[in-house]
């Protein structure tokens, strides 16, 4: 994320005053010195975990270089199981691509091995004190459903001023996780941060850096992960007054390519859930969902939380007043997943963007997966 810091450092110098689109309310508190944010770095003490095992493959075929996790849903958005390989068509830049490996991943009834994991991330950087406290109460409710028996292993992460703070290991004991979540008052302290553009840039940098850290850490684990980001996310920083140089756009494009690739290779689908009511900027992110093909098209909103969630094959839910139901909807995606792989075509240049679509040859069904990837020569 160092290059992104350089982009915004130059941006702040050339744009002293600017209006920007922001979906989340600014956190309460007084401005703090920008130096309070930690220097970007990969986690020094990331756990050493098992290497990626070979996936089950189509008979007579090898596994492809790119692996995709696909969720198939009906008209109501309910995940559907029992779909066969012959029903799938993979389109790479609208050209059919051969599926080299395929398997249906067991869900909650028949446990997958290794299991799909769920990461619940509380965002205390972009969310005010009272809203985080309310989110915690509703998540505790969710964890205690069904007597505290969770269908999938769950981890609790907290994005704070200093770092990502994580509950040590995934657990299916919802009661124990609820107790851990309830004993986190220290994490609910008010985050004090610079106001205006300075504060917005600071929060965006910290959020993206922590997403990068999570992707680096989770890449060491072979299973699929659902990263559920609780909160409306960081500012989109979209305004005609923003002036980013050509060099800055190139650096920003490199960050988009890097994060997109890391999330896909770590098998992370990002989900955005949030309480409250829709506002005038709630759906603004939908203007930036198309993949960025060239550096001259790269802008800050292309790395918005909801944009990343949609492009990673996850979902955007809310805002509404039932956060626990939103989380339930996200986790249902782990109950009917299909994993396939393919080899990308020859690339003519580095970071060549390819649009991806998966079609299902059954009426009324829709497939959701990564919306694209960056191909290399």
C-alpha positions as CSV (number, residue, x, y, z in Angstrom):
1,X,0.0,0.0,0.0
2,X,3.0,2.4,-0.1
3,X,2.3,3.5,-3.6
4,X,-1.3,4.4,-2.6
5,X,0.1,6.6,0.2
6,X,2.2,8.5,-2.3
7,X,-0.8,9.0,-4.6
8,X,-2.8,10.6,-1.8
9,X,0.1,12.6,-0.4
10,X,0.3,14.4,-3.8
11,X,-3.5,14.6,-4.0
12,X,-3.7,16.4,-0.7
13,X,-1.0,18.9,-1.7
14,X,-2.7,19.9,-4.9
15,X,-6.3,19.9,-3.6
16,X,-6.5,21.8,-0.2
17,X,-10.3,21.9,0.0
18,X,-12.6,19.3,-1.6
19,X,-16.1,17.8,-1.1
20,X,-16.2,14.0,-1.2
21,X,-18.9,11.3,-1.2
22,X,-19.0,9.4,2.1
23,X,-21.5,6.7,2.9
24,X,-20.7,6.3,6.6
25,X,-21.1,9.0,9.2
26,X,-17.7,10.5,10.3
27,X,-16.6,8.9,13.6
28,X,-17.1,11.1,16.7
29,X,-14.1,12.7,18.3
30,X,-11.5,15.4,17.9
31,X,-8.8,15.4,15.2
32,X,-5.7,13.3,15.9
33,X,-2.2,13.6,14.4
34,X,-1.9,11.8,11.1
35,X,1.2,10.0,12.5
36,X,-1.0,7.9,14.7
37,X,-1.7,5.5,11.8
38,X,0.8,2.5,11.7
39,X,3.3,2.1,8.9
40,X,2.1,-0.4,6.3
41,X,3.6,-3.8,6.7
42,X,2.7,-7.5,6.3
43,X,2.0,-9.3,9.6
44,X,5.3,-10.4,11.1
45,X,3.7,-13.2,13.2
46,X,1.2,-14.7,10.7
47,X,0.5,-18.3,11.6
48,X,2.2,-21.0,9.5
49,X,-0.6,-23.1,8.0
50,X,-0.9,-26.1,5.7
51,X,-0.1,-25.6,2.0
52,X,-2.9,-25.5,-0.6
53,X,-4.0,-29.1,-1.4
54,X,-5.0,-30.2,-4.9
55,X,-8.7,-29.8,-5.7
56,X,-10.9,-32.6,-7.0
57,X,-10.7,-32.5,-10.7
58,X,-12.7,-33.5,-13.7
59,X,-11.6,-37.0,-14.8
60,X,-8.7,-36.9,-17.2
61,X,-8.0,-33.2,-16.7
62,X,-5.5,-31.2,-14.7
63,X,-6.4,-28.3,-12.4
64,X,-6.4,-24.9,-14.1
65,X,-4.2,-21.9,-13.0
66,X,-7.2,-19.8,-11.9
67,X,-9.6,-21.1,-9.3
68,X,-13.1,-19.7,-8.8
69,X,-15.7,-20.2,-6.1
70,X,-19.2,-20.0,-7.5
71,X,-22.5,-19.5,-5.7
72,X,-25.7,-20.4,-7.7
73,X,-29.0,-18.8,-6.5
74,X,-32.6,-18.9,-7.5
75,X,-35.0,-16.0,-8.1
76,X,-35.3,-15.4,-4.3
77,X,-31.5,-15.3,-3.9
78,X,-31.4,-18.7,-2.1
79,X,-28.3,-20.8,-2.8
80,X,-29.0,-23.9,-4.9
81,X,-27.2,-27.2,-4.6
82,X,-27.1,-30.2,-7.0
83,X,-25.9,-28.4,-10.1
84,X,-23.7,-30.5,-12.4
85,X,-20.6,-29.6,-14.5
86,X,-22.6,-29.9,-17.7
87,X,-24.9,-27.0,-16.5
88,X,-22.0,-24.6,-16.2
89,X,-20.6,-22.3,-18.9
90,X,-17.6,-20.1,-18.2
91,X,-17.1,-17.0,-20.3
92,X,-13.7,-15.2,-20.3
93,X,-14.2,-11.9,-22.1
94,X,-17.4,-13.4,-23.5
95,X,-15.5,-16.3,-25.0
96,X,-16.3,-19.8,-23.7
97,X,-13.4,-21.2,-21.6
98,X,-12.8,-24.9,-20.8
99,X,-13.4,-25.8,-17.2
100,X,-10.5,-28.0,-16.1
101,X,-11.6,-28.9,-12.6
102,X,-15.0,-28.9,-10.9
103,X,-16.5,-29.9,-7.6
104,X,-19.5,-29.2,-5.6
105,X,-18.5,-28.1,-2.1
106,X,-20.6,-29.7,0.7
107,X,-22.4,-27.2,2.9
108,X,-23.8,-27.2,6.4
109,X,-25.4,-30.7,6.2
110,X,-22.3,-32.4,4.8
111,X,-19.3,-30.6,6.1
112,X,-16.7,-29.5,3.6
113,X,-13.1,-30.4,4.3
114,X,-11.5,-28.0,4.9
115,X,-14.6,-26.1,6.0
116,X,-15.7,-22.7,4.6
117,X,-14.7,-20.1,7.3
118,X,-16.5,-16.9,8.2
119,X,-14.7,-13.8,9.3
120,X,-16.8,-11.1,11.1
121,X,-15.0,-7.8,11.0
122,X,-16.1,-4.9,13.2
123,X,-15.0,-1.6,11.6
124,X,-14.3,0.9,14.5
125,X,-12.3,3.2,12.2
126,X,-15.1,4.3,9.8
127,X,-18.0,3.9,12.2
128,X,-19.0,5.9,15.3
129,X,-19.0,4.6,18.9
130,X,-22.8,4.2,19.2
131,X,-23.2,2.4,15.9
132,X,-20.3,0.0,16.7
133,X,-21.9,-0.8,20.1
134,X,-25.3,-1.5,18.4
135,X,-23.6,-3.7,15.8
136,X,-21.9,-5.7,18.5
137,X,-25.2,-6.3,20.3
138,X,-26.8,-7.6,17.1
139,X,-23.8,-9.8,16.2
140,X,-23.9,-11.3,19.8
141,X,-27.6,-12.1,19.1
142,X,-26.6,-13.9,15.9
143,X,-23.8,-15.9,17.6
144,X,-26.2,-17.1,20.2
145,X,-28.8,-18.4,17.7
146,X,-29.5,-22.1,17.7
147,X,-28.1,-22.5,21.2
148,X,-24.8,-21.1,20.0
149,X,-24.2,-23.9,17.5
150,X,-22.7,-22.3,14.4
151,X,-22.9,-24.0,11.0
152,X,-19.4,-22.8,10.0
153,X,-16.2,-21.8,11.9
154,X,-16.3,-18.1,12.7
155,X,-13.5,-15.7,13.6
156,X,-14.0,-12.2,15.1
157,X,-11.8,-9.4,13.7
158,X,-11.7,-5.8,14.9
159,X,-10.3,-3.0,12.6
160,X,-8.9,-0.4,15.0
161,X,-6.7,2.6,14.9
162,X,-3.6,0.5,15.4
163,X,-4.2,-2.9,13.7
164,X,-6.5,-5.7,12.9
165,X,-7.2,-7.4,16.2
166,X,-8.4,-11.0,15.8
167,X,-9.9,-13.7,18.0
168,X,-7.1,-16.4,17.9
169,X,-8.8,-19.2,15.9
170,X,-12.1,-19.9,14.2
171,X,-14.7,-21.6,16.3
172,X,-18.2,-23.1,15.9
173,X,-19.0,-22.3,19.6
174,X,-21.2,-19.2,19.2
175,X,-21.6,-18.8,22.9
176,X,-17.9,-18.5,23.5
177,X,-17.6,-16.1,20.6
178,X,-20.5,-14.0,22.0
179,X,-18.7,-13.8,25.3
180,X,-15.5,-12.7,23.6
181,X,-17.4,-10.1,21.6
182,X,-19.1,-8.8,24.8
183,X,-15.8,-8.3,26.5
184,X,-14.4,-5.8,24.0
185,X,-15.3,-2.5,25.5
186,X,-11.7,-1.2,25.1
187,X,-12.1,-1.6,21.3
188,X,-15.2,0.6,21.3
189,X,-13.3,3.7,22.3
190,X,-13.9,6.7,20.0
191,X,-11.5,6.8,17.1
192,X,-10.1,10.3,16.9
193,X,-9.0,11.2,13.4
194,X,-8.3,14.3,11.2
195,X,-11.3,16.0,9.8
196,X,-12.3,16.6,6.2
197,X,-10.2,15.2,3.3
198,X,-7.2,14.5,5.6
199,X,-9.4,12.2,7.8
200,X,-11.1,10.6,4.9
201,X,-7.8,9.7,3.2
202,X,-6.4,8.4,6.5
203,X,-9.4,6.1,7.0
204,X,-9.3,4.9,3.4
205,X,-5.6,4.1,3.7
206,X,-5.9,2.2,7.0
207,X,-9.0,0.2,5.8
208,X,-7.3,-0.9,2.5
209,X,-4.1,-1.7,4.3
210,X,-5.9,-3.9,6.8
211,X,-7.8,-5.6,4.0
212,X,-4.4,-6.3,2.4
213,X,-3.1,-7.8,5.6
214,X,-6.1,-10.1,6.0
215,X,-5.6,-11.3,2.4
216,X,-1.9,-12.0,3.0
217,X,-2.7,-14.0,6.1
218,X,-5.6,-15.9,4.8
219,X,-3.8,-16.9,1.6
220,X,-1.8,-19.4,3.8
221,X,-5.1,-21.3,4.3
222,X,-6.5,-23.5,1.5
223,X,-10.2,-23.2,2.2
224,X,-12.8,-20.6,1.1
225,X,-13.5,-17.6,3.4
226,X,-16.4,-15.2,3.7
227,X,-15.1,-11.9,5.0
228,X,-18.2,-10.0,6.3
229,X,-17.3,-6.3,6.8
230,X,-19.7,-4.9,9.4
231,X,-20.3,-1.2,8.6
232,X,-20.8,0.9,5.5
233,X,-17.1,1.2,4.8
234,X,-14.6,4.0,4.0
235,X,-15.2,7.2,2.0
236,X,-15.4,6.8,-1.7
237,X,-13.5,10.1,-2.3
238,X,-15.2,10.9,-5.5
239,X,-15.3,14.5,-6.7
240,X,-14.6,16.5,-9.9
241,X,-12.2,18.6,-7.8
242,X,-9.9,15.7,-7.1
243,X,-6.8,16.0,-9.3
244,X,-4.7,12.9,-9.6
245,X,-1.7,12.9,-11.9
246,X,-1.1,10.2,-14.6
247,X,1.6,8.7,-12.4
248,X,-0.8,8.7,-9.5
249,X,-3.4,6.9,-11.6
250,X,-0.8,4.3,-12.6
251,X,0.1,3.7,-8.9
252,X,-3.6,3.5,-8.1
253,X,-4.2,1.0,-10.9
254,X,-1.4,-1.2,-9.5
255,X,-3.1,-1.2,-6.1
256,X,-6.4,-2.3,-7.7
257,X,-4.7,-5.1,-9.6
258,X,-2.8,-6.3,-6.5
259,X,-5.8,-6.3,-4.1
260,X,-8.1,-8.0,-6.6
261,X,-5.6,-10.7,-7.3
262,X,-4.8,-11.3,-3.6
263,X,-8.4,-11.7,-2.6
264,X,-9.0,-14.2,-5.5
265,X,-6.0,-16.2,-4.7
266,X,-6.8,-16.3,-1.0
267,X,-10.3,-17.4,-1.9
268,X,-11.9,-14.5,0.0
269,X,-15.4,-13.3,-0.9
270,X,-16.1,-9.9,0.7
271,X,-19.5,-9.1,2.1
272,X,-20.8,-5.6,3.2
273,X,-23.5,-5.5,5.9
274,X,-24.7,-2.4,7.7
275,X,-27.5,-1.3,10.0
276,X,-29.6,1.8,9.6
277,X,-31.6,3.3,6.7
278,X,-30.6,4.0,3.1
279,X,-29.3,7.5,2.4
280,X,-28.6,9.5,-0.8
281,X,-25.2,8.0,-1.3
282,X,-26.1,4.4,-0.4
283,X,-26.1,3.1,-3.9
284,X,-23.5,5.5,-5.4
285,X,-21.0,2.6,-5.5
286,X,-22.9,1.0,-8.3
287,X,-21.4,3.5,-10.8
288,X,-18.0,1.9,-10.3
289,X,-18.6,-1.8,-10.6
290,X,-17.0,-2.3,-14.0
291,X,-13.5,-3.6,-14.0
292,X,-10.7,-1.1,-14.4
293,X,-8.9,-2.0,-17.7
294,X,-6.3,0.8,-17.9
295,X,-4.5,3.1,-15.5
296,X,-6.2,6.2,-16.9
297,X,-9.5,4.9,-15.7
298,X,-8.4,4.2,-12.1
299,X,-9.9,6.4,-9.4
300,X,-10.4,6.1,-5.6
301,X,-14.1,4.9,-5.8
302,X,-12.8,1.8,-7.7
303,X,-11.6,0.6,-4.3
304,X,-14.7,1.2,-2.3
305,X,-15.9,-1.5,0.1
306,X,-19.1,-2.3,-1.8
307,X,-17.3,-2.3,-5.2
308,X,-14.7,-4.8,-3.8
309,X,-17.5,-6.9,-2.3
310,X,-19.4,-7.2,-5.6
311,X,-16.3,-7.8,-7.7
312,X,-15.0,-10.5,-5.3
313,X,-18.2,-12.6,-5.7
314,X,-19.6,-11.5,-2.4
315,X,-22.7,-9.4,-1.7
316,X,-23.9,-6.0,-0.4
317,X,-26.7,-6.2,2.1
318,X,-28.5,-3.4,4.0
319,X,-28.6,-0.9,5.4
320,X,-31.6,-2.1,7.4
321,X,-32.5,-2.7,11.0
322,X,-31.8,-6.4,11.1
323,X,-28.0,-6.9,11.0
324,X,-28.3,-10.5,12.3
325,X,-30.5,-11.4,9.3
326,X,-28.0,-9.9,6.9
327,X,-25.2,-12.0,8.3
328,X,-27.4,-15.1,8.1
329,X,-28.0,-14.4,4.4
330,X,-24.2,-14.1,3.8
331,X,-23.4,-17.3,5.5
332,X,-26.0,-19.2,3.5
333,X,-23.6,-18.8,0.5
334,X,-21.3,-21.3,2.2
335,X,-24.0,-24.0,1.9
336,X,-24.0,-24.4,-1.9
337,X,-20.7,-23.5,-3.4
338,X,-19.0,-24.9,-6.6
339,X,-15.3,-24.6,-7.2
340,X,-14.0,-24.7,-10.7
341,X,-10.7,-23.8,-12.4
342,X,-9.5,-22.9,-15.9
343,X,-6.4,-21.7,-17.7
344,X,-6.5,-18.1,-18.9
345,X,-5.7,-17.3,-22.5
346,X,-2.3,-15.9,-23.6
347,X,-2.0,-12.3,-22.4
348,X,-0.6,-9.6,-24.7
349,X,0.5,-7.3,-21.9
350,X,0.9,-7.3,-18.1
351,X,-2.3,-6.7,-16.0
352,X,-4.6,-7.4,-18.9
353,X,-8.1,-7.2,-17.5
354,X,-10.5,-10.1,-18.3
355,X,-14.3,-10.0,-17.7
356,X,-15.7,-13.2,-16.1
357,X,-19.2,-14.6,-16.3
358,X,-20.5,-18.0,-15.3
359,X,-23.9,-19.1,-16.8
360,X,-26.1,-21.9,-15.6
361,X,-28.1,-23.9,-18.1
362,X,-31.2,-24.1,-16.0
363,X,-34.1,-21.5,-16.0
364,X,-34.3,-19.1,-13.1
365,X,-30.8,-19.7,-11.8
366,X,-28.0,-17.2,-11.5
367,X,-24.3,-17.7,-10.8
368,X,-22.2,-15.3,-8.7
369,X,-18.4,-15.3,-8.6
370,X,-15.4,-13.0,-9.2
371,X,-16.4,-10.5,-11.9
372,X,-13.0,-10.4,-13.5
373,X,-9.3,-11.0,-13.2
374,X,-6.0,-9.5,-14.3
375,X,-4.1,-11.8,-16.7
376,X,-0.3,-11.9,-17.0
377,X,1.9,-12.8,-20.0
